Amino acid sequence: MDADLPRPCRATSDGRDAIGKAKQIKPDIAILDIRMPLLNGLEAAAQSLQVPA
């Protein structure tokens, strides 16, 4: 799935994966779907903000 996107972009299938990728790549911005499975975008964003830099 990521192969079709430019290098700085990443796609995930669920909120937990989004948090994991955010820890790895430390993005400046993230666009999250409010209807993602496992954790919705709001929950994923809240948890990502709690991750130490």
N, C-alpha and C positions, 0 to 999 in steps of 0.2 A: 504494500500500500504506500509506504513512504517513497518508493522508487520513482513514482510519478510526480513527486513534489520537488521544488527547488531545495537545495541543501539546508537552508536555515529553517525550513518548515518541517513540522512533524505532525502526523495524524495518529490518533488513538481510537480504540473502539469503546473505551469506557473510562469513567472517572478515575478509577484506581490506576490505570495505565497512564493517564494524563499526569497524575501526581508523580509517578515514577520517572516519567520522561522529564518533567519539570525539574526534578532533583538533579538529573544528569546534565541537561543542557542549559539550565537557568535562563529561560527566555525573558526577553524584555516585555513581551506581550503574549497573552494567550486568549484564544477565542474558544470558549467552551459552550457546548450545547446543554441547555437546561434539562434536556430529556435523555442524557446519557445513562446507560445502565450502570448498575452497582453503586456509583455515586453520581448524582447529577452535577451539572456544571457549577452550581452555587456551592455545593458541598466540597467539590474538588478545589475550587478557588479558595475557600476558607481554609481547608487543610494545607494547601500549597503555601499560603501566607504564613502558616505556623512553622514551616520548614526553615531551620537556621540557614543563613546564607553562607 
